[in-house]
């Protein structure tokens, strides 16, 4: 039978090993997320401004979806 203290130590050691792997530290990821969100918001806004003059986007919006985009602008909005 394993004691509670031993279980806690095992969990803490596993967590340390996981955080040591590149890209697995949640505290680092959380600091980068606001920048990603800002860039995505900016990219989406720029894409919708450009889509206003796009004939293909206007055709896509004619289906009733006011947010529809042509494949080119959709890819740009998604960051592809």
Phi and psi restraints in degrees (range 20) as a CNS / XPLOR table:
assign (resid 1 and name C) (resid 2 and name N)
       (resid 2 and name CA) (resid 2 and name C) 1.0 -96.7 20.0 2
assign (resid 2 and name N) (resid 2 and name CA)
       (resid 2 and name C) (resid 3 and name N) 1.0 136.0 20.0 2
assign (resid 2 and name C) (resid 3 and name N)
       (resid 3 and name CA) (resid 3 and name C) 1.0 -76.3 20.0 2
assign (resid 3 and name N) (resid 3 and name CA)
       (resid 3 and name C) (resid 4 and name N) 1.0 161.3 20.0 2
assign (resid 3 and name C) (resid 4 and name N)
       (resid 4 and name CA) (resid 4 and name C) 1.0 -61.0 20.0 2
assign (resid 4 and name N) (resid 4 and name CA)
       (resid 4 and name C) (resid 5 and name N) 1.0 -41.4 20.0 2
assign (resid 4 and name C) (resid 5 and name N)
       (resid 5 and name CA) (resid 5 and name C) 1.0 -63.1 20.0 2
assign (resid 5 and name N) (resid 5 and name CA)
       (resid 5 and name C) (resid 6 and name N) 1.0 -41.1 20.0 2
assign (resid 5 and name C) (resid 6 and name N)
       (resid 6 and name CA) (resid 6 and name C) 1.0 -67.0 20.0 2
assign (resid 6 and name N) (resid 6 and name CA)
       (resid 6 and name C) (resid 7 and name N) 1.0 -39.5 20.0 2
assign (resid 6 and name C) (resid 7 and name N)
       (resid 7 and name CA) (resid 7 and name C) 1.0 -63.2 20.0 2
assign (resid 7 and name N) (resid 7 and name CA)
       (resid 7 and name C) (resid 8 and name N) 1.0 -43.3 20.0 2
assign (resid 7 and name C) (resid 8 and name N)
       (resid 8 and name CA) (resid 8 and name C) 1.0 -61.9 20.0 2
assign (resid 8 and name N) (resid 8 and name CA)
       (resid 8 and name C) (resid 9 and name N) 1.0 -41.1 20.0 2
assign (resid 8 and name C) (resid 9 and name N)
       (resid 9 and name CA) (resid 9 and name C) 1.0 -64.1 20.0 2
assign (resid 9 and name N) (resid 9 and name CA)
       (resid 9 and name C) (resid 10 and name N) 1.0 -42.0 20.0 2
assign (resid 9 and name C) (resid 10 and name N)
       (resid 10 and name CA) (resid 10 and name C) 1.0 -63.8 20.0 2
assign (resid 10 and name N) (resid 10 and name CA)
       (resid 10 and name C) (resid 11 and name N) 1.0 -42.9 20.0 2
assign (resid 10 and name C) (resid 11 and name N)
       (resid 11 and name CA) (resid 11 and name C) 1.0 -65.0 20.0 2
assign (resid 11 and name N) (resid 11 and name CA)
       (resid 11 and name C) (resid 12 and name N) 1.0 -44.7 20.0 2
assign (resid 11 and name C) (resid 12 and name N)
       (resid 12 and name CA) (resid 12 and name C) 1.0 -62.3 20.0 2
assign (resid 12 and name N) (resid 12 and name CA)
       (resid 12 and name C) (resid 13 and name N) 1.0 -40.0 20.0 2
assign (resid 12 and name C) (resid 13 and name N)
       (resid 13 and name CA) (resid 13 and name C) 1.0 -65.7 20.0 2
assign (resid 13 and name N) (resid 13 and name CA)
       (resid 13 and name C) (resid 14 and name N) 1.0 -42.9 20.0 2
assign (resid 13 and name C) (resid 14 and name N)
       (resid 14 and name CA) (resid 14 and name C) 1.0 -62.0 20.0 2
assign (resid 14 and name N) (resid 14 and name CA)
       (resid 14 and name C) (resid 15 and name N) 1.0 -40.1 20.0 2
assign (resid 14 and name C) (resid 15 and name N)
       (resid 15 and name CA) (resid 15 and name C) 1.0 -64.9 20.0 2
assign (resid 15 and name N) (resid 15 and name CA)
       (resid 15 and name C) (resid 16 and name N) 1.0 -41.8 20.0 2
assign (resid 15 and name C) (resid 16 and name N)
       (resid 16 and name CA) (resid 16 and name C) 1.0 -61.2 20.0 2
assign (resid 16 and name N) (resid 16 and name CA)
       (resid 16 and name C) (resid 17 and name N) 1.0 -44.1 20.0 2
assign (resid 16 and name C) (resid 17 and name N)
       (resid 17 and name CA) (resid 17 and name C) 1.0 -64.0 20.0 2
assign (resid 17 and name N) (resid 17 and name CA)
       (resid 17 and name C) (resid 18 and name N) 1.0 -40.7 20.0 2
assign (resid 17 and name C) (resid 18 and name N)
       (resid 18 and name CA) (resid 18 and name C) 1.0 -65.5 20.0 2
assign (resid 18 and name N) (resid 18 and name CA)
       (resid 18 and name C) (resid 19 and name N) 1.0 -45.1 20.0 2
assign (resid 18 and name C) (resid 19 and name N)
       (resid 19 and name CA) (resid 19 and name C) 1.0 -64.3 20.0 2
assign (resid 19 and name N) (resid 19 and name CA)
       (resid 19 and name C) (resid 20 and name N) 1.0 -26.0 20.0 2
assign (resid 19 and name C) (resid 20 and name N)
       (resid 20 and name CA) (resid 20 and name C) 1.0 -72.6 20.0 2
assign (resid 20 and name N) (resid 20 and name CA)
       (resid 20 and name C) (resid 21 and name N) 1.0 -19.3 20.0 2
assign (resid 20 and name C) (resid 21 and name N)
       (resid 21 and name CA) (resid 21 and name C) 1.0 -75.8 20.0 2
assign (resid 21 and name N) (resid 21 and name CA)
       (resid 21 and name C) (resid 22 and name N) 1.0 140.1 20.0 2
assign (resid 21 and name C) (resid 22 and name N)
       (resid 22 and name CA) (resid 22 and name C) 1.0 -59.3 20.0 2
assign (resid 22 and name N) (resid 22 and name CA)
       (resid 22 and name C) (resid 23 and name N) 1.0 131.9 20.0 2
assign (resid 22 and name C) (resid 23 and name N)
       (resid 23 and name CA) (resid 23 and name C) 1.0 83.4 20.0 2
assign (resid 23 and name N) (resid 23 and name CA)
       (resid 23 and name C) (resid 24 and name N) 1.0 4.2 20.0 2
assign (resid 23 and name C) (resid 24 and name N)
       (resid 24 and name CA) (resid 24 and name C) 1.0 -108.7 20.0 2
assign (resid 24 and name N) (resid 24 and name CA)
       (resid 24 and name C) (resid 25 and name N) 1.0 5.8 20.0 2
assign (resid 24 and name C) (resid 25 and name N)
       (resid 25 and name CA) (resid 25 and name C) 1.0 -92.5 20.0 2
assign (resid 25 and name N) (resid 25 and name CA)
       (resid 25 and name C) (resid 26 and name N) 1.0 109.3 20.0 2
assign (resid 25 and name C) (resid 26 and name N)
       (resid 26 and name CA) (resid 26 and name C) 1.0 -61.6 20.0 2
assign (resid 26 and name N) (resid 26 and name CA)
       (resid 26 and name C) (resid 27 and name N) 1.0 -29.7 20.0 2
assign (resid 26 and name C) (resid 27 and name N)
       (resid 27 and name CA) (resid 27 and name C) 1.0 -68.0 20.0 2
assign (resid 27 and name N) (resid 27 and name CA)
       (resid 27 and name C) (resid 28 and name N) 1.0 -34.4 20.0 2
assign (resid 27 and name C) (resid 28 and name N)
       (resid 28 and name CA) (resid 28 and name C) 1.0 -70.8 20.0 2
assign (resid 28 and name N) (resid 28 and name CA)
       (resid 28 and name C) (resid 29 and name N) 1.0 -43.5 20.0 2
assign (resid 28 and name C) (resid 29 and name N)
       (resid 29 and name CA) (resid 29 and name C) 1.0 -61.0 20.0 2
assign (resid 29 and name N) (resid 29 and name CA)
       (resid 29 and name C) (resid 30 and name N) 1.0 -38.8 20.0 2
assign (resid 29 and name C) (resid 30 and name N)
       (resid 30 and name CA) (resid 30 and name C) 1.0 -67.1 20.0 2
assign (resid 30 and name N) (resid 30 and name CA)
       (resid 30 and name C) (resid 31 and name N) 1.0 -31.0 20.0 2
assign (resid 30 and name C) (resid 31 and name N)
       (resid 31 and name CA) (resid 31 and name C) 1.0 -72.0 20.0 2
assign (resid 31 and name N) (resid 31 and name CA)
       (resid 31 and name C) (resid 32 and name N) 1.0 -29.7 20.0 2
assign (resid 31 and name C) (resid 32 and name N)
       (resid 32 and name CA) (resid 32 and name C) 1.0 -82.8 20.0 2
assign (resid 32 and name N) (resid 32 and name CA)
       (resid 32 and name C) (resid 33 and name N) 1.0 -22.6 20.0 2
assign (resid 32 and name C) (resid 33 and name N)
       (resid 33 and name CA) (resid 33 and name C) 1.0 -60.7 20.0 2
assign (resid 33 and name N) (resid 33 and name CA)
       (resid 33 and name C) (resid 34 and name N) 1.0 -44.4 20.0 2
assign (resid 33 and name C) (resid 34 and name N)
       (resid 34 and name CA) (resid 34 and name C) 1.0 -59.6 20.0 2
assign (resid 34 and name N) (resid 34 and name CA)
       (resid 34 and name C) (resid 35 and name N) 1.0 -36.2 20.0 2
assign (resid 34 and name C) (resid 35 and name N)
       (resid 35 and name CA) (resid 35 and name C) 1.0 -66.4 20.0 2
assign (resid 35 and name N) (resid 35 and name CA)
       (resid 35 and name C) (resid 36 and name N) 1.0 -42.4 20.0 2
assign (resid 35 and name C) (resid 36 and name N)
       (resid 36 and name CA) (resid 36 and name C) 1.0 -61.3 20.0 2
assign (resid 36 and name N) (resid 36 and name CA)
       (resid 36 and name C) (resid 37 and name N) 1.0 -42.9 20.0 2
assign (resid 36 and name C) (resid 37 and name N)
       (resid 37 and name CA) (resid 37 and name C) 1.0 -62.6 20.0 2
assign (resid 37 and name N) (resid 37 and name CA)
       (resid 37 and name C) (resid 38 and name N) 1.0 -42.6 20.0 2
assign (resid 37 and name C) (resid 38 and name N)
       (resid 38 and name CA) (resid 38 and name C) 1.0 -63.2 20.0 2
assign (resid 38 and name N) (resid 38 and name CA)
       (resid 38 and name C) (resid 39 and name N) 1.0 -45.4 20.0 2
assign (resid 38 and name C) (resid 39 and name N)
       (resid 39 and name CA) (resid 39 and name C) 1.0 -63.2 20.0 2
assign (resid 39 and name N) (resid 39 and name CA)
       (resid 39 and name C) (resid 40 and name N) 1.0 -39.9 20.0 2
assign (resid 39 and name C) (resid 40 and name N)
       (resid 40 and name CA) (resid 40 and name C) 1.0 -65.5 20.0 2
assign (resid 40 and name N) (resid 40 and name CA)
       (resid 40 and name C) (resid 41 and name N) 1.0 -42.0 20.0 2
assign (resid 40 and name C) (resid 41 and name N)
       (resid 41 and name CA) (resid 41 and name C) 1.0 -62.8 20.0 2
assign (resid 41 and name N) (resid 41 and name CA)
       (resid 41 and name C) (resid 42 and name N) 1.0 -43.4 20.0 2
assign (resid 41 and name C) (resid 42 and name N)
       (resid 42 and name CA) (resid 42 and name C) 1.0 -64.3 20.0 2
assign (resid 42 and name N) (resid 42 and name CA)
       (resid 42 and name C) (resid 43 and name N) 1.0 -45.4 20.0 2
assign (resid 42 and name C) (resid 43 and name N)
       (resid 43 and name CA) (resid 43 and name C) 1.0 -62.0 20.0 2
assign (resid 43 and name N) (resid 43 and name CA)
       (resid 43 and name C) (resid 44 and name N) 1.0 -43.7 20.0 2
assign (resid 43 and name C) (resid 44 and name N)
       (resid 44 and name CA) (resid 44 and name C) 1.0 -64.1 20.0 2
assign (resid 44 and name N) (resid 44 and name CA)
       (resid 44 and name C) (resid 45 and name N) 1.0 -44.9 20.0 2
assign (resid 44 and name C) (resid 45 and name N)
       (resid 45 and name CA) (resid 45 and name C) 1.0 -60.9 20.0 2
assign (resid 45 and name N) (resid 45 and name CA)
       (resid 45 and name C) (resid 46 and name N) 1.0 -45.5 20.0 2
assign (resid 45 and name C) (resid 46 and name N)
       (resid 46 and name CA) (resid 46 and name C) 1.0 -61.8 20.0 2
assign (resid 46 and name N) (resid 46 and name CA)
       (resid 46 and name C) (resid 47 and name N) 1.0 -39.1 20.0 2
assign (resid 46 and name C) (resid 47 and name N)
       (resid 47 and name CA) (resid 47 and name C) 1.0 -65.6 20.0 2
assign (resid 47 and name N) (resid 47 and name CA)
       (resid 47 and name C) (resid 48 and name N) 1.0 -42.8 20.0 2
assign (resid 47 and name C) (resid 48 and name N)
       (resid 48 and name CA) (resid 48 and name C) 1.0 -68.1 20.0 2
assign (resid 48 and name N) (resid 48 and name CA)
       (resid 48 and name C) (resid 49 and name N) 1.0 -31.9 20.0 2
assign (resid 48 and name C) (resid 49 and name N)
       (resid 49 and name CA) (resid 49 and name C) 1.0 -65.4 20.0 2
assign (resid 49 and name N) (resid 49 and name CA)
       (resid 49 and name C) (resid 50 and name N) 1.0 -45.2 20.0 2
assign (resid 49 and name C) (resid 50 and name N)
       (resid 50 and name CA) (resid 50 and name C) 1.0 -66.8 20.0 2
assign (resid 50 and name N) (resid 50 and name CA)
       (resid 50 and name C) (resid 51 and name N) 1.0 -31.9 20.0 2
assign (resid 50 and name C) (resid 51 and name N)
       (resid 51 and name CA) (resid 51 and name C) 1.0 -69.6 20.0 2
assign (resid 51 and name N) (resid 51 and name CA)
       (resid 51 and name C) (resid 52 and name N) 1.0 -21.2 20.0 2
assign (resid 51 and name C) (resid 52 and name N)
       (resid 52 and name CA) (resid 52 and name C) 1.0 -61.0 20.0 2
assign (resid 52 and name N) (resid 52 and name CA)
       (resid 52 and name C) (resid 53 and name N) 1.0 -31.5 20.0 2
assign (resid 52 and name C) (resid 53 and name N)
       (resid 53 and name CA) (resid 53 and name C) 1.0 -96.8 20.0 2
assign (resid 53 and name N) (resid 53 and name CA)
       (resid 53 and name C) (resid 54 and name N) 1.0 2.5 20.0 2
assign (resid 53 and name C) (resid 54 and name N)
       (resid 54 and name CA) (resid 54 and name C) 1.0 -92.0 20.0 2
assign (resid 54 and name N) (resid 54 and name CA)
       (resid 54 and name C) (resid 55 and name N) 1.0 123.8 20.0 2
assign (resid 54 and name C) (resid 55 and name N)
       (resid 55 and name CA) (resid 55 and name C) 1.0 -65.0 20.0 2
assign (resid 55 and name N) (resid 55 and name CA)
       (resid 55 and name C) (resid 56 and name N) 1.0 -37.8 20.0 2
assign (resid 55 and name C) (resid 56 and name N)
       (resid 56 and name CA) (resid 56 and name C) 1.0 -66.2 20.0 2
assign (resid 56 and name N) (resid 56 and name CA)
       (resid 56 and name C) (resid 57 and name N) 1.0 -37.1 20.0 2
assign (resid 56 and name C) (resid 57 and name N)
       (resid 57 and name CA) (resid 57 and name C) 1.0 -67.3 20.0 2
assign (resid 57 and name N) (resid 57 and name CA)
       (resid 57 and name C) (resid 58 and name N) 1.0 -38.5 20.0 2
assign (resid 57 and name C) (resid 58 and name N)
       (resid 58 and name CA) (resid 58 and name C) 1.0 -63.0 20.0 2
assign (resid 58 and name N) (resid 58 and name CA)
       (resid 58 and name C) (resid 59 and name N) 1.0 -39.0 20.0 2
assign (resid 58 and name C) (resid 59 and name N)
       (resid 59 and name CA) (resid 59 and name C) 1.0 -64.5 20.0 2
assign (resid 59 and name N) (resid 59 and name CA)
       (resid 59 and name C) (resid 60 and name N) 1.0 -41.3 20.0 2
assign (resid 59 and name C) (resid 60 and name N)
       (resid 60 and name CA) (resid 60 and name C) 1.0 -65.0 20.0 2
assign (resid 60 and name N) (resid 60 and name CA)
       (resid 60 and name C) (resid 61 and name N) 1.0 -36.1 20.0 2
assign (resid 60 and name C) (resid 61 and name N)
       (resid 61 and name CA) (resid 61 and name C) 1.0 -74.4 20.0 2
assign (resid 61 and name N) (resid 61 and name CA)
       (resid 61 and name C) (resid 62 and name N) 1.0 -21.1 20.0 2
assign (resid 61 and name C) (resid 62 and name N)
       (resid 62 and name CA) (resid 62 and name C) 1.0 -65.6 20.0 2
assign (resid 62 and name N) (resid 62 and name CA)
       (resid 62 and name C) (resid 63 and name N) 1.0 -14.5 20.0 2
assign (resid 62 and name C) (resid 63 and name N)
       (resid 63 and name CA) (resid 63 and name C) 1.0 -75.8 20.0 2
assign (resid 63 and name N) (resid 63 and name CA)
       (resid 63 and name C) (resid 64 and name N) 1.0 -7.6 20.0 2
assign (resid 63 and name C) (resid 64 and name N)
       (resid 64 and name CA) (resid 64 and name C) 1.0 112.1 20.0 2
assign (resid 64 and name N) (resid 64 and name CA)
       (resid 64 and name C) (resid 65 and name N) 1.0 -11.3 20.0 2
assign (resid 64 and name C) (resid 65 and name N)
       (resid 65 and name CA) (resid 65 and name C) 1.0 -94.4 20.0 2
assign (resid 65 and name N) (resid 65 and name CA)
       (resid 65 and name C) (resid 66 and name N) 1.0 108.9 20.0 2
assign (resid 65 and name C) (resid 66 and name N)
       (resid 66 and name CA) (resid 66 and name C) 1.0 -68.7 20.0 2
assign (resid 66 and name N) (resid 66 and name CA)
       (resid 66 and name C) (resid 67 and name N) 1.0 -12.0 20.0 2
assign (resid 66 and name C) (resid 67 and name N)
       (resid 67 and name CA) (resid 67 and name C) 1.0 -106.4 20.0 2
assign (resid 67 and name N) (resid 67 and name CA)
       (resid 67 and name C) (resid 68 and name N) 1.0 4.4 20.0 2
assign (resid 67 and name C) (resid 68 and name N)
       (resid 68 and name CA) (resid 68 and name C) 1.0 -65.0 20.0 2
assign (resid 68 and name N) (resid 68 and name CA)
       (resid 68 and name C) (resid 69 and name N) 1.0 144.4 20.0 2
assign (resid 68 and name C) (resid 69 and name N)
       (resid 69 and name CA) (resid 69 and name C) 1.0 -130.5 20.0 2
assign (resid 69 and name N) (resid 69 and name CA)
       (resid 69 and name C) (resid 70 and name N) 1.0 155.3 20.0 2
assign (resid 69 and name C) (resid 70 and name N)
       (resid 70 and name CA) (resid 70 and name C) 1.0 -70.6 20.0 2
assign (resid 70 and name N) (resid 70 and name CA)
       (resid 70 and name C) (resid 71 and name N) 1.0 164.4 20.0 2
assign (resid 70 and name C) (resid 71 and name N)
       (resid 71 and name CA) (resid 71 and name C) 1.0 -56.4 20.0 2
assign (resid 71 and name N) (resid 71 and name CA)
       (resid 71 and name C) (resid 72 and name N) 1.0 -36.9 20.0 2
assign (resid 71 and name C) (resid 72 and name N)
       (resid 72 and name CA) (resid 72 and name C) 1.0 -67.1 20.0 2
assign (resid 72 and name N) (resid 72 and name CA)
       (resid 72 and name C) (resid 73 and name N) 1.0 -47.1 20.0 2
assign (resid 72 and name C) (resid 73 and name N)
       (resid 73 and name CA) (resid 73 and name C) 1.0 -72.3 20.0 2
assign (resid 73 and name N) (resid 73 and name CA)
       (resid 73 and name C) (resid 74 and name N) 1.0 -31.2 20.0 2
assign (resid 73 and name C) (resid 74 and name N)
       (resid 74 and name CA) (resid 74 and name C) 1.0 -63.8 20.0 2
assign (resid 74 and name N) (resid 74 and name CA)
       (resid 74 and name C) (resid 75 and name N) 1.0 -44.6 20.0 2
assign (resid 74 and name C) (resid 75 and name N)
       (resid 75 and name CA) (resid 75 and name C) 1.0 -62.4 20.0 2
assign (resid 75 and name N) (resid 75 and name CA)
       (resid 75 and name C) (resid 76 and name N) 1.0 -39.3 20.0 2
assign (resid 75 and name C) (resid 76 and name N)
       (resid 76 and name CA) (resid 76 and name C) 1.0 -66.7 20.0 2
assign (resid 76 and name N) (resid 76 and name CA)
       (resid 76 and name C) (resid 77 and name N) 1.0 -39.8 20.0 2
assign (resid 76 and name C) (resid 77 and name N)
       (resid 77 and name CA) (resid 77 and name C) 1.0 -66.1 20.0 2
assign (resid 77 and name N) (resid 77 and name CA)
       (resid 77 and name C) (resid 78 and name N) 1.0 -30.4 20.0 2
assign (resid 77 and name C) (resid 78 and name N)
       (resid 78 and name CA) (resid 78 and name C) 1.0 -84.1 20.0 2
assign (resid 78 and name N) (resid 78 and name CA)
       (resid 78 and name C) (resid 79 and name N) 1.0 -6.5 20.0 2
assign (resid 78 and name C) (resid 79 and name N)
       (resid 79 and name CA) (resid 79 and name C) 1.0 83.0 20.0 2
assign (resid 79 and name N) (resid 79 and name CA)
       (resid 79 and name C) (resid 80 and name N) 1.0 22.2 20.0 2
